[in-house]
Amino acid sequence: MLSADAAGGARLTAVNGRAEALDLQIGDRLADARARAGTYVQVRDADPDADADALRRLALWGLRYTPLSSPWPEDMGGDGFFLDVTGASHLFGGEMALLKDLARRLSQFGLDARCALAETPGAAWALSRFHHGLPVILIPGEEKQALSPLPIEALRIDGETSATLRRLGFKTVGTLIDRPRAPFAARFDGKLLTRLDQALGRAAEPLGFIMPPALYHARRQLLEPVSHQDAIVAIMARLMRDLVPELTRDGMGVRHLRLDLFRVDGVVASLDLGLARPSRDPAHVTKLAALKLDRLASDIDAGFGFETLTLSATQVEPMTARQESLLDRIDDHDTSEREAMLIDSLMHRLGEDRVRRLVARASHIPEQAGGIVLAAQVQTPSQQKPHTGPRPFLLLPKPEAAEVLSLLPEGPPRRFRWRGVMRNAVQADGPERIAGEWWRDRQGEPDLTRDYYVVEDEIGHRFWLYREGVQDRETDPPRWFVHGFFA
């Protein structure tokens, strides 16, 4: 048995079959249980965090039946999970075959499962808890008849509410269903009537699924478990081919995939695949899976083998249809597609956090017009127009101050000192004026106008200098900076 501290002393939170035979129940005080059972009582401290983690792993295992699995929250007992098997039961030979397979596999894990299937989560919970002839399948529309003989606790209400209802003579769900609702709404909080309506299908009940619902999903249940990487990759290719018809029909391509590997002993391993651009090419996706499996081979333990594999497209984007060319040439589309395939290969071989790329940003300020980001974060190629003026091969991380001598206040540099070295300007091209971005908040400091010059010194080095501030309007005197180098 398990116990936890509570008001009035420690109480039982879980009991086994032998404890139930001694008439010990969850919620009994530990002192009373010891008094009734004597030396037969063996008690361990409850660990709610470990229980929640185990339930989460069990709900994750339930994804082998359907992409929609939701653990029961604590106020429902926290000892079970919901599966939304809509559209999935036919894959297992029908609803009853699915329930029997679920109960059989759970029993192999040492778990005594109580399985019920109904149109609403509330009815399924009540039947699994209190119906005697399990597994049971409730025909839609018969919720009222099926729930009526069940005890009032089948409505998933707290102990205080159920105790009060029993004192008032309401011991079964049927005694509440046809009663006027106003007295119950006045006496109890709204949860009582809400639970009743949810169980009967009069009110919706959203579930918190353990994984986001997959947009596209494919599944393979194997006759014999597999553990070799080549076999996993081959099955992955078939799963991807299963997704292609639906993706093509909807004009979509996958950007993120999740491959779930279900071991014979109930352990689930997951493999996430991200793509640089939408794709529905099975060969390309399979290659990425093989690369990632190579990199994570030591982290994935096949145990006695994987018996079920599922592939879920968790993020998709539209793919523009195009006519394949009869000419063997490389156009812009082919170039960007090959670039994306290269990025995908590098990400899955090296890791997504190690592959970066340059991106353009909507800014006129040179140091803010580009950046380096993770390649996986780039959604679409930048459409920013190229700059009209020359741009240096090397841009300093931060502009560095320089002392400049010019013949006119707004003229080009003739001599300048930078990093302690005086240089003569033999040629200067410019200026290219870049106005400050007044619409952006720079922490109260406005951007000043910049006049950029390409300056060549006497030994052929070409610098990119700018004068900050318009004379007598923005600053006096203006300041000069070296920002980059051309050669």
C-alpha positions as CSV (number, residue, x, y, z in Angstrom):
1,M,0.0,0.0,0.0
2,L,1.0,3.6,-0.5
3,S,0.2,6.5,1.9
4,A,0.6,10.3,1.9
5,D,0.3,13.0,4.5
6,A,-3.2,14.6,4.8
7,A,-5.4,16.5,7.2
8,G,-6.0,14.3,10.3
9,G,-3.0,12.1,9.6
10,A,-1.6,10.0,6.8
11,R,-4.1,8.3,4.5
12,L,-3.9,5.4,2.0
13,T,-3.5,6.5,-1.6
14,A,-3.2,3.1,-3.2
15,V,-4.0,-0.5,-2.2
16,N,-3.4,-3.9,-3.7
17,G,-5.7,-6.9,-3.9
18,R,-4.8,-8.4,-0.6
19,A,-5.5,-5.0,1.1
20,E,-8.9,-4.8,-0.5
21,A,-9.6,-8.3,0.8
22,L,-9.0,-6.9,4.3
23,D,-11.6,-4.2,3.5
24,L,-9.0,-1.5,3.2
25,Q,-9.8,1.3,0.8
26,I,-8.2,4.4,-0.7
27,G,-8.7,7.4,1.6
28,D,-8.7,5.3,4.9
29,R,-6.5,6.7,7.6
30,L,-3.2,4.8,8.0
31,A,-3.7,4.4,11.7
32,D,-7.2,2.8,11.2
33,A,-5.7,0.5,8.5
34,R,-3.0,-0.7,10.9
35,A,-5.5,-1.3,13.6
36,R,-7.7,-3.4,11.3
37,A,-5.0,-5.4,9.5
38,G,-2.4,-5.6,12.2
39,T,1.0,-6.9,11.2
40,Y,-0.1,-7.6,7.6
41,V,0.2,-4.0,6.6
42,Q,3.2,-2.9,4.5
43,V,3.3,0.8,3.7
44,R,5.4,2.8,1.3
45,D,5.5,6.6,1.0
46,A,3.6,7.8,-2.1
47,D,5.6,9.6,-4.8
48,P,3.1,11.6,-6.9
49,D,5.8,13.0,-9.2
50,A,7.0,9.5,-10.1
51,D,3.4,8.3,-10.6
52,A,2.7,11.3,-13.0
53,D,5.9,10.5,-15.0
54,A,5.0,6.8,-15.3
55,L,1.5,7.7,-16.4
56,R,2.9,10.1,-19.0
57,R,5.1,7.3,-20.4
58,L,2.1,5.0,-20.5
59,A,0.0,7.6,-22.4
60,L,3.0,8.1,-24.7
61,W,2.9,4.3,-25.4
62,G,-0.8,4.7,-26.2
63,L,0.1,6.6,-29.3
64,R,0.7,3.2,-31.0
65,Y,-3.1,3.0,-31.3
66,T,-3.9,6.6,-32.2
67,P,-2.2,10.0,-32.4
68,L,-4.5,11.4,-29.7
69,S,-3.6,10.3,-26.2
70,S,-4.4,12.2,-22.9
71,P,-3.4,11.2,-19.4
72,W,-6.1,11.5,-16.7
73,P,-5.5,14.6,-14.5
74,E,-5.1,14.3,-10.8
75,D,-8.8,15.1,-10.1
76,M,-9.8,12.0,-12.1
77,G,-7.5,9.8,-10.1
78,G,-4.4,10.2,-12.2
79,D,-4.3,6.4,-12.9
80,G,-5.4,6.1,-16.5
81,F,-5.5,7.7,-19.9
82,F,-7.9,8.5,-22.7
83,L,-7.4,7.4,-26.3
84,D,-9.4,9.1,-29.1
85,V,-9.7,6.1,-31.5
86,T,-12.0,7.8,-33.9
87,G,-11.0,6.5,-37.4
88,A,-8.3,4.1,-35.9
89,S,-10.2,1.1,-34.6
90,H,-10.5,-0.5,-38.1
91,L,-6.7,-0.9,-38.1
92,F,-7.0,-3.4,-35.3
93,G,-10.0,-5.4,-36.5
94,G,-12.7,-3.3,-34.8
95,E,-13.4,-1.6,-31.5
96,M,-13.7,-4.7,-29.4
97,A,-10.5,-6.1,-30.9
98,L,-8.7,-2.9,-30.1
99,L,-9.9,-2.9,-26.5
100,K,-8.8,-6.6,-26.0
101,D,-5.4,-5.9,-27.6
102,L,-4.9,-2.9,-25.3
103,A,-5.9,-4.9,-22.2
104,R,-3.7,-7.8,-23.2
105,R,-0.6,-5.7,-23.8
106,L,-1.1,-3.8,-20.5
107,S,-1.4,-7.0,-18.6
108,Q,2.0,-8.1,-20.1
109,F,3.4,-5.0,-18.4
110,G,2.0,-6.2,-15.1
111,L,-1.0,-3.7,-15.2
112,D,-4.6,-4.7,-14.5
113,A,-6.4,-2.6,-17.1
114,R,-10.0,-1.7,-17.1
115,C,-11.0,-0.6,-20.6
116,A,-14.2,1.0,-21.9
117,L,-15.2,2.8,-25.0
118,A,-17.9,5.5,-25.2
119,E,-18.8,8.6,-27.2
120,T,-17.8,10.9,-24.4
121,P,-14.7,10.9,-22.1
122,G,-16.9,11.2,-19.1
123,A,-18.9,8.1,-20.0
124,A,-15.8,6.1,-20.8
125,W,-14.2,7.1,-17.5
126,A,-17.3,6.1,-15.5
127,L,-17.7,2.7,-17.2
128,S,-14.0,1.8,-16.9
129,R,-14.2,2.6,-13.2
130,F,-17.5,1.2,-12.1
131,H,-18.9,-1.2,-14.8
132,H,-18.6,-4.9,-14.0
133,G,-18.6,-6.5,-17.5
134,L,-15.3,-5.1,-19.0
135,P,-14.2,-4.4,-21.6
136,V,-17.4,-2.7,-22.6
137,I,-18.5,-0.6,-25.7
138,L,-21.3,1.9,-25.2
139,I,-23.5,2.5,-28.2
140,P,-23.8,6.3,-28.9
141,G,-27.1,7.7,-27.5
142,E,-27.3,5.2,-24.6
143,E,-25.3,7.2,-22.1
144,K,-28.3,7.8,-19.9
145,Q,-29.2,4.2,-19.5
146,A,-25.7,3.0,-19.0
147,L,-24.8,5.7,-16.4
148,S,-28.0,5.6,-14.4
149,P,-27.1,2.5,-12.2
150,L,-23.6,3.6,-11.5
151,P,-22.7,5.2,-8.2
152,I,-22.7,9.0,-7.9
153,E,-18.8,8.9,-7.8
154,A,-18.9,8.0,-11.5
155,L,-19.4,11.7,-12.3
156,R,-15.8,12.5,-11.3
157,I,-16.8,14.8,-8.4
158,D,-14.8,15.4,-5.3
159,G,-15.2,13.4,-2.1
160,E,-17.0,16.2,-0.2
161,T,-19.6,16.6,-2.9
162,S,-20.3,12.9,-3.2
163,A,-20.6,12.6,0.6
164,T,-23.1,15.4,0.7
165,L,-25.2,13.9,-2.2
166,R,-25.3,10.5,-0.4
167,R,-26.5,12.1,2.8
168,L,-29.3,13.7,0.7
169,G,-30.2,10.3,-0.7
170,F,-28.6,10.6,-4.1
171,K,-26.5,7.5,-4.4
172,T,-26.6,6.8,-8.2
173,V,-26.2,8.9,-11.3
174,G,-29.8,8.0,-12.3
175,T,-31.2,9.8,-9.2
176,L,-29.7,13.1,-10.5
177,I,-30.4,13.0,-14.3
178,D,-34.1,13.9,-14.3
179,R,-34.1,16.1,-11.3
180,P,-34.6,19.9,-11.5
181,R,-31.2,21.5,-12.0
182,A,-31.8,24.8,-10.1
183,P,-31.5,23.3,-6.5
184,F,-28.2,21.6,-7.4
185,A,-26.8,24.7,-9.0
186,A,-27.7,26.7,-5.8
187,R,-26.3,24.1,-3.4
188,F,-23.2,22.9,-5.2
189,D,-20.6,24.6,-7.4
190,G,-21.1,24.4,-11.2
191,K,-18.7,21.4,-11.6
192,L,-21.4,18.9,-10.6
193,L,-23.8,19.8,-13.4
194,T,-20.9,20.3,-15.8
195,R,-19.6,16.8,-15.2
196,L,-23.1,15.4,-15.6
197,D,-23.6,17.2,-18.9
198,Q,-20.1,16.1,-20.2
199,A,-20.8,12.5,-19.4
200,L,-24.1,12.6,-21.2
201,G,-22.7,14.5,-24.2
202,R,-24.6,17.7,-23.5
203,A,-21.4,19.7,-23.0
204,A,-18.0,19.5,-24.8
205,E,-15.0,18.3,-22.8
206,P,-11.6,19.3,-24.3
207,L,-8.7,16.9,-23.6
208,G,-5.1,17.9,-23.0
209,F,-3.3,15.6,-25.5
210,I,0.2,14.5,-24.6
211,M,1.4,15.4,-28.1
212,P,-0.1,18.0,-30.5
213,P,-2.5,16.4,-32.9
214,A,-0.7,15.2,-36.0
215,L,-1.8,16.8,-39.2
216,Y,-1.0,13.7,-41.2
217,H,-0.3,10.3,-39.7
218,A,0.9,6.9,-40.9
219,R,1.4,3.7,-38.9
220,R,2.9,0.2,-39.3
221,Q,2.4,-2.6,-36.9
222,L,4.9,-5.4,-37.5
223,L,4.5,-9.1,-37.3
224,E,8.0,-9.5,-36.0
225,P,9.9,-6.8,-34.0
226,V,12.8,-5.1,-35.7
227,S,15.9,-3.6,-34.2
228,H,18.4,-3.1,-37.1
229,Q,18.8,0.5,-38.4
230,D,18.4,-0.6,-42.0
231,A,15.0,-2.2,-41.3
232,I,13.8,1.0,-39.4
233,V,14.9,3.2,-42.3
234,A,13.1,0.9,-44.8
235,I,9.8,1.1,-42.8
236,M,10.3,4.8,-42.5
237,A,10.4,5.1,-46.3
238,R,7.1,3.2,-46.6
239,L,5.5,5.4,-43.9
240,M,6.5,8.5,-45.8
241,R,5.1,7.1,-49.0
242,D,1.8,6.5,-47.2
243,L,1.7,10.2,-46.4
244,V,2.4,11.4,-49.9
245,P,-1.1,11.0,-51.5
246,E,-2.8,13.1,-48.8
247,L,-0.1,15.7,-48.9
248,T,-0.3,15.9,-52.7
249,R,-4.1,16.1,-52.5
250,D,-3.9,19.1,-50.1
251,G,-0.9,20.8,-51.9
252,M,1.2,20.5,-48.7
253,G,4.7,19.5,-47.9
254,V,6.2,18.5,-44.5
255,R,8.5,20.8,-42.5
256,H,8.6,18.7,-39.3
257,L,8.1,15.0,-38.8
258,R,8.1,12.8,-35.7
259,L,9.0,9.1,-36.0
260,D,7.8,7.1,-32.9
261,L,9.3,3.7,-32.3
262,F,7.3,1.5,-29.9
263,R,9.4,-1.2,-28.2
264,V,7.9,-4.6,-27.2
265,D,8.3,-3.7,-23.5
266,G,6.3,-0.5,-23.8
267,V,9.2,2.0,-24.0
268,V,8.8,4.6,-26.7
269,A,11.7,6.3,-28.6
270,S,11.0,9.3,-30.8
271,L,13.0,10.8,-33.6
272,D,12.3,14.4,-34.8
273,L,13.1,15.5,-38.3
274,G,13.1,19.1,-39.4
275,L,13.4,20.3,-43.0
276,A,14.7,23.5,-44.4
277,R,11.8,23.8,-46.9
278,P,8.5,21.9,-47.5
279,S,9.0,18.5,-49.1
280,R,7.1,15.3,-49.8
281,D,10.0,13.4,-51.3
282,P,10.2,10.0,-49.5
283,A,13.9,9.4,-50.7
284,H,15.0,12.7,-49.2
285,V,13.2,12.3,-45.9
286,T,14.4,8.7,-45.6
287,K,18.0,9.9,-46.1
288,L,17.6,12.4,-43.3
289,A,16.2,9.7,-41.0
290,A,19.2,7.5,-41.8
291,L,21.7,10.4,-41.0
292,K,20.0,11.2,-37.7
293,L,19.9,7.5,-36.7
294,D,23.6,7.3,-37.4
295,R,24.2,10.3,-35.1
296,L,21.9,9.1,-32.3
297,A,22.6,5.3,-32.6
298,S,24.0,5.2,-29.0
299,D,21.0,7.1,-27.6
300,I,18.3,4.7,-29.0
301,D,18.1,1.4,-27.3
302,A,16.1,-1.1,-29.3
303,G,15.8,-3.6,-26.5
304,F,14.0,-6.7,-27.8
305,G,12.9,-4.8,-30.8
306,F,10.3,-2.3,-32.1
307,E,6.9,-3.7,-32.9
308,T,5.1,-0.6,-34.1
309,L,6.3,2.5,-35.9
310,T,4.3,5.7,-36.5
311,L,5.2,8.8,-38.6
312,S,3.4,12.1,-37.8
313,A,3.7,15.3,-39.9
314,T,3.4,17.9,-37.1
315,Q,4.2,20.9,-39.3
316,V,3.3,21.3,-42.9
317,E,3.5,24.2,-45.4
318,P,2.0,24.8,-48.9
319,M,4.0,23.6,-51.8
320,T,3.6,25.4,-55.1
321,A,3.1,23.0,-58.0
322,R,5.5,23.4,-60.9
323,Q,5.9,21.8,-64.4
324,E,9.0,19.6,-64.6
325,S,11.2,20.8,-67.4
326,L,12.2,18.5,-70.3
327,L,15.5,20.4,-70.5
328,D,18.4,19.3,-68.4
329,R,19.2,22.7,-66.8
330,I,19.4,24.2,-63.3
331,D,17.0,27.0,-62.7
332,D,16.5,29.1,-59.6
333,H,14.0,26.6,-58.2
334,D,16.4,23.7,-58.6
335,T,19.2,25.7,-57.0
336,S,17.1,26.6,-53.9
337,E,15.9,23.0,-53.6
338,R,19.4,21.6,-53.7
339,E,20.5,24.2,-51.2
340,A,17.6,23.1,-48.9
341,M,18.5,19.4,-49.3
342,L,22.2,20.2,-48.4
343,I,21.1,22.1,-45.3
344,D,18.8,19.2,-44.3
345,S,21.6,16.7,-44.6
346,L,24.0,18.9,-42.6
347,M,21.5,19.5,-39.8
348,H,20.7,15.8,-39.3
349,R,24.3,14.7,-39.5
350,L,25.8,17.4,-37.3
351,G,22.7,18.6,-35.3
352,E,20.3,21.4,-35.8
353,D,22.1,23.7,-33.3
354,R,25.4,23.5,-35.3
355,V,24.1,24.6,-38.8
356,R,23.6,28.3,-39.4
357,R,23.0,30.5,-42.4
358,L,23.0,34.2,-43.3
359,V,19.7,36.0,-43.6
360,A,18.7,39.4,-44.8
361,R,16.7,41.7,-42.5
362,A,14.5,44.7,-43.4
363,S,16.8,47.4,-42.3
364,H,18.8,50.2,-44.1
365,I,21.4,50.2,-41.3
366,P,24.3,48.0,-42.6
367,E,25.1,46.2,-39.4
368,Q,21.4,45.4,-38.9
369,A,20.6,44.4,-42.5
370,G,21.8,40.8,-42.0
371,G,22.3,38.2,-39.4
372,I,23.2,34.6,-38.6
373,V,20.5,32.3,-37.5
374,L,19.9,28.6,-37.1
375,A,19.2,27.1,-40.5
376,A,16.1,25.3,-39.2
377,Q,14.6,28.7,-38.3
378,V,14.6,30.1,-41.9
379,Q,11.1,29.7,-43.3
380,T,11.4,31.2,-46.8
381,P,14.2,32.8,-48.8
382,S,14.6,36.5,-48.2
383,Q,13.0,38.8,-50.8
384,Q,14.8,41.9,-49.7
385,K,16.1,44.0,-52.6
386,P,19.9,44.3,-52.9
387,H,21.6,47.5,-51.9
388,T,22.3,50.0,-54.6
389,G,25.7,51.0,-53.2
390,P,28.8,48.9,-52.8
391,R,29.1,46.7,-49.8
392,P,32.4,45.5,-48.2
393,F,33.6,42.0,-48.1
394,L,34.3,42.3,-44.3
395,L,32.0,44.3,-42.0
396,L,33.3,45.1,-38.5
397,P,31.2,43.8,-35.7
398,K,30.9,47.4,-34.4
399,P,32.0,50.6,-36.2
400,E,35.3,51.9,-34.9
401,A,35.9,55.6,-34.4
402,A,38.4,57.4,-36.7
403,E,40.0,60.9,-36.9
404,V,39.4,62.3,-40.4
405,L,40.7,65.4,-42.2
406,S,38.6,66.7,-45.1
407,L,38.8,70.0,-47.1
408,L,35.1,70.7,-46.7
409,P,32.8,70.0,-43.7
410,E,30.7,67.6,-45.9
411,G,33.5,66.6,-48.3
412,P,35.2,63.2,-48.6
413,P,38.2,62.2,-46.4
414,R,41.7,63.3,-47.4
415,R,43.5,61.8,-44.5
416,F,42.3,59.6,-41.6
417,R,43.8,58.0,-38.5
418,W,42.5,54.6,-37.4
419,R,43.9,52.3,-34.8
420,G,46.8,54.7,-34.3
421,V,47.9,54.7,-38.0
422,M,47.7,57.8,-40.2
423,R,46.6,57.0,-43.8
424,N,46.4,59.2,-46.9
425,A,43.3,58.9,-49.1
426,V,44.3,58.9,-52.8
427,Q,40.7,58.2,-54.0
428,A,37.3,58.5,-52.4
429,D,33.9,57.5,-53.9
430,G,30.7,58.7,-52.4
431,P,28.8,59.7,-50.5
432,E,26.0,57.1,-50.2
433,R,23.6,58.6,-47.8
434,I,21.6,56.3,-45.4
435,A,19.1,58.1,-43.3
436,G,18.3,57.0,-39.7
437,E,15.3,54.7,-39.1
438,W,13.2,57.1,-37.1
439,W,10.3,54.6,-36.8
440,R,12.3,52.2,-34.7
441,D,12.8,52.7,-30.9
442,R,16.5,52.8,-30.1
443,Q,16.0,53.3,-26.4
444,G,15.5,57.0,-26.8
445,E,18.5,57.6,-29.0
446,P,17.6,58.5,-32.6
447,D,19.6,57.2,-35.5
448,L,21.7,59.8,-37.2
449,T,22.2,60.2,-40.9
450,R,25.2,58.4,-42.3
451,D,27.3,59.4,-45.4
452,Y,29.4,56.4,-46.6
453,Y,32.6,56.7,-48.6
454,V,34.8,54.0,-50.3
455,V,38.3,55.3,-49.5
456,E,41.6,53.9,-51.0
457,D,44.9,54.6,-49.3
458,E,48.3,55.0,-50.8
459,I,49.1,51.2,-50.6
460,G,45.9,50.1,-52.2
461,H,43.8,49.2,-49.2
462,R,40.1,50.1,-49.6
463,F,38.1,51.2,-46.5
464,W,34.4,51.8,-45.9
465,L,34.1,55.0,-43.8
466,Y,31.0,57.0,-42.9
467,R,30.4,60.4,-41.4
468,E,27.6,60.4,-38.8
469,G,25.3,63.3,-38.6
470,V,24.5,66.2,-40.9
471,Q,26.6,69.3,-40.2
472,D,24.7,72.0,-38.2
473,R,21.5,70.0,-38.2
474,E,22.1,66.7,-36.4
475,T,25.5,67.2,-34.8
476,D,28.4,69.6,-34.8
477,P,31.0,68.5,-35.5
478,P,30.2,65.2,-37.2
479,R,31.9,62.0,-36.2
480,W,33.7,59.5,-38.5
481,F,33.8,55.7,-38.3
482,V,35.5,52.8,-40.1
483,H,32.9,50.2,-40.8
484,G,34.5,47.6,-43.2
485,F,37.0,46.7,-45.8
486,F,36.9,45.9,-49.5
487,A,40.4,44.6,-50.0
